Amino acid sequence: MSFKSLVTFIVLGLIQILLLKNLALFGIAFCFLYLISILNFPTAIPTIPLLLISFILGLTIDVFYETIGIHALSATFLAFLRPFWLKALSPSGGYDDTSNPTIAEMGIGWYISYAWPLVFCFCLLFFSADQWGTGRFLNALNKSFFSSTFTVLLAIIVQLIFFKRRRDI
Amino acid sequence: MLRIFQFLYSLRVFLLFISLEVIAIWLIVGNNSPQGAAFFNSSNAIIGSALKTQSDVTDFFSLAEANDALVSENASLMQTLRRIRTVPDSIDFQLDSLLNATYEFKSARVISNSLRFSQNHLTINKGTVDGIKVGMGVFNHEGIVGRVKTVSKNYSVAISLLNTGLLVSSKMKSNDVFGSVNWDGKNSKQAKMLYVPRHVNAKVGDTIITSGFNAVFPEGIKVGIISSVSQGKDPNYLDILLDLSTDFSQVSYIYLVENTQSEELDSLYIKSELTNEF
């Protein structure tokens, strides 16, 4: 992980904690922008470090959200699903060793089909765990749908604005 | 044995995933029990301070609203307090009329103010819609500010104490000697107390408060502190200069007070053919 991606990692975490924590569009669309940093790790990253990083990141966010464990649970789940989903979506020639699953390299259409289902799974687990025992699964489904859409939308915007397109090779 | 390890090694990712999820679930469940996971919450010093910094920043943007709310809350509290504080004498009164709220308080904000003229006025952001009436007293947490002169639908104009035309009935706190405070038009930080007889022992440093005689202000609102006492030119009265307690350059949130019984008092004065000189 280069220095630049470490900075991105920390900045996204801070934005999540400081700004997006209190944001919920119409009370149902939450934004989990920090998931970008998990989604955008290079495709070649081994799963074990990815799982550990996601768990620690989720736990850090949890501490500020006062939802101890829930983010960690869902983020680990997302990190676990990611390699399988990447394999399913792999282009005909396979991935390069250095390629990143970002908009800049793969394009918007591919990115949506990559990110949205993963974020949706994250949200589904998150809201199910959040509302566990209340028996309002439909509500969780509703929130998951809108939250994942909102998150992916914001993730695309953020990447288009702030993440430079790589110009080499 | 080796094959078992090989098998487990091939499943390492899944096993790690499962163990992490178990830890997370354990944390969730543990946190929901009262004693659980006390370390990982925002009462932790570092996280607490981070959240406080965050709320400090966000609170800053709602500061104006918060202030408004506080001021109006203060006004209602003052009304309650005044009702409670009216303690009967040792004489046996009918308590019901005595404990009536004689004064009603409202809160408002000054939206324009002047200091530099001899007839200074304040504009207030509330009017008849909010129940502001002509003749209400205006003060803030520091002391007396003025008196409402004209009222429109949404705004009102008050005569500032820094207006040579306004007399405020007041008294010295230590010996209850009363007089009228009037601004002489010179310094926006000082005013004069008139009509205090020469035999009175007025001390520098004594606090001047409203007397409650003129039915505009309740008794006990701060006006200022005596800064000098001298035998002036007038053979009957002392020349008393006081430092106003209100900083008129910074008046922003104010209270308005109305005497709900002033009409009754006025009609009583008319009936007994008196002019209320205060």
Interface residues (C-beta under 8 A of the other chain):
Chain A: I17 L18 N22 T47 I48 L51 L52 F55 G58 L59 D62 V63 F64 E66 I68 G69 I70 A72 L73 T76 F77 F80 A129
Chain B: R12 V13 L16 F17 L20 E21 I23 A24 I25 W26 L27 I28 V29 G30 N31 A37 F40 N41 S42 N44 I47 A50 L51 Q54 T58
